[in-house]
C-alpha cells in the first residue's frame, strides 16, 4: 500500500515521517520524498491516526489522484536537483514521462492547474535555489556549479539566476549569501 504526502520536500521530512510511523507501529518498506510504501494494508483507524499525526507535523496525506500526481512530479524534481548527482541524460519532459508513465503534456497541464506554476518554472526556480545553496557553501566555483546542475554554460546559469533573483551570482554571494528560501516555499511551492 502506498501513501502520498503533501509538503514532504526534504530529507528531514523523511526522518520525521519514519519516526512518526514507528511510533504508531505502522511498518513501512520505504519512505521517499512525498511517498511511503507500507508493508501491509492498514485499517481505517490506522489511516486516521496517520492523517492526524501528519497534520501535527504540517504534512498532509493526499488522496486525490491529480494532487498525488502533481506531488510526485514535485518530489521527482526536488530529488533530482537536491539529492542526486546523477546527470539528467534526457530532457526533463522525457525523464518525468519515463518515471511516472504519463504523457508529458497531460502532466504539464495538470501541474499548472494544481500548483499555478509550470513544471519548467518550478524546475528552474529549484535549480536556482540549489545554486544559492552551493554558493553559500563556497566549496564549488561557478563553473563547477553550472556543470553540476547541468546548465549549458556559466553564462546561462548567470542569466537564469539574475532572471529569478534579480542579482548576479557574484553579487548574491558577496551581499546576500545567507538568504535562501525553504525548499517547500521556492517559487510557488506553497500549495
Backbone torsions as a table, in degrees:
resi	resn	phi	psi	omega
1	UNK	NA	137.0	178.9
2	UNK	-112.3	142.5	173.5
3	UNK	-119.4	143.0	179.7
4	UNK	-117.5	133.9	-171.3
5	UNK	-124.1	129.0	179.1
6	UNK	-80.8	145.0	176.3
7	UNK	69.0	18.7	177.3
8	UNK	-93.2	88.4	-167.9
9	UNK	-119.7	-0.3	-177.7
10	UNK	-130.7	164.8	176.4
11	UNK	-64.4	-31.8	177.0
12	UNK	-62.3	-37.7	177.5
13	UNK	-60.8	-39.4	179.1
14	UNK	-60.6	-45.1	179.9
15	UNK	-62.8	-43.5	-179.3
16	UNK	-63.8	-42.7	-179.3
17	UNK	-67.8	-42.5	176.9
18	UNK	-57.6	-45.9	179.7
19	UNK	-61.4	-43.7	180.0
20	UNK	-63.1	-43.7	179.3
21	UNK	-63.7	-40.7	178.6
22	UNK	-63.3	-41.5	178.4
23	UNK	-64.0	-31.8	178.2
24	UNK	-82.9	-8.3	-178.4
25	UNK	76.0	22.8	-179.8
26	UNK	-93.9	123.5	-179.4
27	UNK	-88.0	133.6	179.8
28	UNK	-125.4	155.7	175.6
29	UNK	-101.1	-27.9	-177.1
30	UNK	-157.4	141.2	173.6
31	UNK	-129.0	118.5	178.7
32	UNK	-122.6	176.8	177.3
33	UNK	-59.3	117.4	175.7
34	UNK	77.3	3.3	-172.9
35	UNK	-149.7	136.5	176.5
36	UNK	-126.6	129.5	174.0
37	UNK	-102.6	116.5	179.2
38	UNK	-88.2	150.9	-179.7
39	UNK	-73.0	-25.4	-178.7
40	UNK	-150.4	166.1	176.3
41	UNK	-66.4	151.7	-179.1
42	UNK	-119.4	161.4	179.8
43	UNK	-78.7	166.6	176.3
44	UNK	-62.1	-35.7	178.3
45	UNK	-63.0	-45.5	178.2
46	UNK	-63.9	-40.0	178.8
47	UNK	-61.5	-42.8	178.0
48	UNK	-65.4	-35.6	176.4
49	UNK	-64.4	-42.2	178.5
50	UNK	-63.2	-46.2	179.2
51	UNK	-57.1	-47.1	-178.3
52	UNK	-63.7	-43.6	179.2
53	UNK	-63.8	-44.5	179.6
54	UNK	-61.6	-42.9	178.7
55	UNK	-59.5	-38.1	179.0
56	UNK	-67.0	-19.1	178.8
57	UNK	-100.4	11.7	-176.8
58	UNK	63.0	32.4	174.6
59	UNK	-120.1	161.8	-176.0
60	UNK	-139.9	132.9	176.0
61	UNK	-77.4	130.4	-177.9
62	UNK	-99.5	144.4	178.7
63	UNK	-131.0	-20.0	178.7
64	UNK	-77.9	127.9	-174.0
65	UNK	-60.6	-38.0	179.6
66	UNK	-69.2	-41.0	177.3
67	UNK	-64.6	-39.5	177.8
68	UNK	-61.8	-45.0	-179.9
69	UNK	-63.1	-42.2	177.9
70	UNK	-61.3	-40.7	178.5
71	UNK	-68.3	-34.6	176.6
72	UNK	-65.3	-40.1	177.3
73	UNK	-61.9	-48.0	178.0
74	UNK	-56.7	-47.8	-177.4
75	UNK	-62.2	-41.7	178.2
76	UNK	-62.3	-44.0	-180.0
77	UNK	-65.2	-46.6	179.8
78	UNK	-61.5	-44.3	178.7
79	UNK	-62.2	-42.7	-179.3
80	UNK	-61.2	-40.6	-175.9
81	UNK	-83.5	-42.9	-171.3
82	UNK	-99.0	-24.5	-167.4
83	UNK	-124.4	11.5	177.2
84	UNK	-141.4	147.1	175.7
85	UNK	-105.4	3.4	-179.4
86	UNK	-69.0	136.9	179.0
87	UNK	-69.6	147.5	176.1
88	UNK	-82.2	99.1	-173.6
89	UNK	-71.5	-30.9	179.5
90	UNK	-111.2	174.4	174.9
91	UNK	-74.2	166.2	-173.8
92	UNK	-58.8	-41.3	-178.0
93	UNK	-62.6	-42.5	178.6
94	UNK	-66.2	-43.4	179.2
95	UNK	-57.7	-50.4	-178.9
96	UNK	-64.7	-42.5	178.9
97	UNK	-61.3	-41.9	179.5
98	UNK	-68.2	-37.8	-178.3
99	UNK	-72.5	-39.3	-172.6
100	UNK	-105.9	-9.8	176.7
101	UNK	61.6	41.4	174.2
102	UNK	-129.7	155.6	173.6
103	UNK	-65.5	135.1	-176.7
104	UNK	-61.6	-39.0	179.9
105	UNK	-60.3	-43.1	177.7
106	UNK	-61.2	-47.8	-178.6
107	UNK	-63.1	-40.4	-179.1
108	UNK	-62.6	-46.7	178.7
109	UNK	-64.4	-43.8	179.9
110	UNK	-62.3	-46.2	-178.9
111	UNK	-59.7	-47.9	179.5
112	UNK	-61.2	-41.8	179.1
113	UNK	-67.4	-39.6	-177.9
114	UNK	-73.9	-39.9	-170.5
115	UNK	-113.1	-10.9	178.9
116	UNK	73.1	22.3	179.3
117	UNK	-149.5	147.4	179.4
118	UNK	-77.1	159.0	176.3
119	UNK	-59.3	-44.6	-177.8
120	UNK	-61.3	-44.3	179.2
121	UNK	-64.4	-42.3	177.2
122	UNK	-58.8	-46.2	-179.9
123	UNK	-61.7	-48.2	-179.1
124	UNK	-64.2	-44.1	179.5
125	UNK	-59.0	-41.4	179.9
126	UNK	-71.8	-34.4	175.5
127	UNK	-63.5	-41.4	179.2
128	UNK	-66.5	-38.2	177.2
129	UNK	-63.8	-37.6	176.4
130	UNK	-67.3	-37.9	175.8
131	UNK	-59.3	-46.0	178.3
132	UNK	-55.8	-46.8	179.9
133	UNK	-58.2	-47.1	-178.6
134	UNK	-68.1	-33.3	175.8
135	UNK	-66.2	-39.7	-180.0
136	UNK	-64.1	-40.7	-180.0
137	UNK	-66.4	-24.9	177.6
138	UNK	57.3	27.9	179.5
139	UNK	-96.8	-21.8	-177.2
140	UNK	-120.8	147.8	173.9
141	UNK	-76.3	166.5	177.6
142	UNK	-61.3	-36.3	176.9
143	UNK	-62.7	-44.4	178.8
144	UNK	-63.8	-40.6	179.5
145	UNK	-64.7	-44.1	178.8
146	UNK	-58.9	-43.4	179.1
147	UNK	-66.1	-47.2	-177.9
148	UNK	-58.8	-38.7	-176.2
149	UNK	-99.0	11.6	171.7
150	UNK	62.8	37.3	168.7
151	UNK	-79.9	149.4	-177.4
152	UNK	-68.7	-24.6	179.2
153	UNK	-165.1	169.4	174.8
154	UNK	-64.2	-37.5	178.8
155	UNK	-62.2	-40.5	178.3
156	UNK	-65.1	-45.1	177.1
157	UNK	-58.4	-48.1	-178.1
158	UNK	-61.1	-40.7	179.2
159	UNK	-65.1	-44.7	178.7
160	UNK	-64.7	-41.8	180.0
161	UNK	-59.9	-47.9	-179.3
162	UNK	-65.4	-38.5	179.8
163	UNK	-62.4	-39.2	-177.3
164	UNK	-83.3	-42.6	-172.5
165	UNK	-100.2	-21.1	-174.8
166	UNK	84.3	2.1	-178.3
167	UNK	-127.4	155.8	170.4
168	UNK	-77.8	156.8	176.7
169	UNK	-57.1	-38.8	179.9
170	UNK	-64.5	-44.3	179.0
171	UNK	-64.5	-41.7	177.0
172	UNK	-58.6	-48.0	-177.4
173	UNK	-62.1	-39.5	-177.9
174	UNK	-75.4	-37.4	-169.9
175	UNK	-114.1	-27.3	-173.5
176	UNK	-127.6	26.6	-171.2
177	UNK	-59.0	-10.9	179.7
178	UNK	-108.5	7.5	-176.1
179	UNK	-103.0	102.4	176.2
180	UNK	-127.8	157.8	175.9
181	UNK	-94.4	153.0	172.0
182	UNK	-65.0	144.6	-179.1
183	UNK	-54.8	-37.2	-177.5
184	UNK	-69.2	-17.3	-174.5
185	UNK	-110.9	1.4	-176.0
186	UNK	-67.7	127.0	165.2
187	UNK	49.6	57.8	176.1
188	UNK	77.7	21.6	-178.4
189	UNK	-93.0	33.6	-176.9
190	UNK	-88.4	-20.1	-175.4
191	UNK	-75.2	NA	NA
